[in-house]
């Protein structure tokens, strides 16, 4: 039987930490501190340079960052307790009994986000916190692009498009799910149309 050709994934742009007031990363840091008691292990999946995990490192006994880009290893080792260079699509088992797990701007890049979220639910300890963020794919800007005959998303590495209802379906195994539509001057007028990002949180049932 002939071998199937490998499908090459588009290369992601260099990812940067969003360190400004009202950003998704600042909100995720606040959610982790608010909902996670001290101690235990934090898993930062798609950790980039480890900045987000480092911002809450004092909250945990151990911080572990998973990242695809091998040249991030030095930054991760300097900021977190452990660094793992791996593709989340191929990681079959994550470290067990995590107290909190974060997936910041990662789910939209995955071919099978439900498999990864199922693994997150499996390895979280009962009552553990899951937080993350995705682009608000159906914001007005993207709808207008589509009406003009263009792709709603111009980033070729975005393999998934999430509306709030899609996230709720993805997080159906978690309790106390909260969605926050953020980032955009006109969000107060109509959050679903004008928010750039959706930040989410949930808890594994005890």
N, C-alpha and C positions, 0 to 999 in steps of 0.2 A: 504494500500500500504506500503510495507516495506521501512524503512528509508535507504537512501543511506549512505554508510560509508563516513566519512570525509576524504578527501585526505590531508595528512600531507605534508606541504611544507618543503623541505630540509632546515636545519638551515644554515644561512649565517655565514661566518667567520667574526670575529670582524673587523669592518671597520675602517680604519685609514685615516687621512687627509694627502693628498699628498703635503707636503710643501717643494718642491724643484724646482729648476729652470727648466722650460720647462714642468712641470707636468700639467695634465689636470686641476687640481684645481687652480693652479696659473693662467693658461690661462683663466679659467672661471671668476676668480676675475677681471682680466684685461678687459674682454669683458663686464662684468656688469658695471664697472666704465666707460668704453668708450661709451657704448650705452644707459645708463640710466641716465637721469638728476636727480639731487638731489630731495629728498622728496618721499612721497608715501610709499607703503608697499612692502616688499620683502617676498615671500614665498619660503622657502627652503624645498623641498619635498624629504624626505629621508636624513634628516639633520645630522645623526650620532651624534657627540658630539657638533655640532653647530659651528665648526671652520670656515667653509667657510662663513657662514652668518655673523659671528663675524668680519671677515676680511673686510666686506663692510658695517658694521652696521652704520658707520658714514655717509653713502650715503643716508640713508632712515630715514623716521620718525618712522617706525615700522618694526620690523623683526619677522617673525613667522616661526618656524621650526616644521615640521611633521616628526615623527620618529616611527619606529615599536618597537624598543627595550625599554622596560619600564625603565631599569636601566640607560638609558641615560638622564633621566628627570632632574637630578641635573645639569649636564653639560649644557644642553640646557637652563635651567632657568638662569644659570650664564652668558650665552653668548648672548642670544637673548631676545627680549621683551616678547615673548609668546612661549610656548612649547605645542605641541599636540602629545600625544601618540596614534597612529592610524595606521591601515593597509591601504595603499593607494588603495588597490584593493577593499576595502569596503567603502571608503569615497565617498559619493554620491555628496556632494557639498563642494567645497573649498571656502574660504573667497573671496568675490567679490572685483573687482576693483583693483587688484594688479598691481603695476607698473613694477615689474620684478619677474620672477619665475625661479628657478633653479632645475634641476633634474640631479645631478651628480652621474653617475654610478648606476642608478636605473632602467632605462627602460628595461634592459636585464633581470631583476629579476621578471618582471610583466607578469602575464598570458595574460592580455589584455592591452598592452601599448597604443593602439589607443584610448581606452576609456579615459584613464588618460590624454593623450595629447589633446583630444577634450575638456575635462573639463578645462585644462590649457588655451586653446584658449577662452573658454567661459568667464572665470573669469578675464583674463587680461584686463586692460583698453585699449582703442584704442591707438595704438602706443607703447604698452607695450612690454617689452623684455622677450624672452624665451631663456634660455641657458641650456646646459647640455652636458653630455659625455656618451659614451658607448665604450665597447671594439671593436676593429676592428676584427670582428669574422672570416673574411676570409683572414687574414694575412698568409704569407707563412708558418709560424710555425704550424698553425692550419691545413692548407692543407696537410702538410707532415704527421701530426698525423693521419689524415683521410686515407691517402694512406697506412699507416701502419696498418690499421684496428682498429684504436682507435678513440674515440670520439674527434671531433675537440676541444671542450672545456672540461677541466677537473673539472670545478666548477659545481656541481650538482644544484646550485641555479640559474644558467644562463638558463632561460627558452626561451630566444629569441636570435637569432643571426642576427647581423646587418652588412650589407655592406653599402657603401655610398648611393647607389640607394634606399635601403630600408628606410634609414633615410629621404631622400628627399621625398619619398612617404608619410611617416608618418607626415611630416611637410608641407604637401601641402596646408594647410589653412593659412600659414604664409607668410609674405613678406620678401624680403632681406635675404633669407636663405643662411648661409655660413657654410661650413664644413671644418674642419682643421684636417688633419691626422698627428698625432704627436707621440712622444715617441718611439725612436728606432734609433740606431746609423746609420742604413742604409736607413733611410727615404729619404735623398736626392737622392738616387739611384732610388727608386721606392716606393713612399709613400703608395700605396694601398697594396703592398706586405709586407712592413717592418714596417709600423706604428702599434703600439700596441693599440692606442686609437683614437677615433674620437670625436672631440669637435664640437658642433654645436651651432648656434645662429639663431634667427629669430625674426620677429616683427609682432605683431597683426596689421592688416590693420586699418588705421585711419578711 
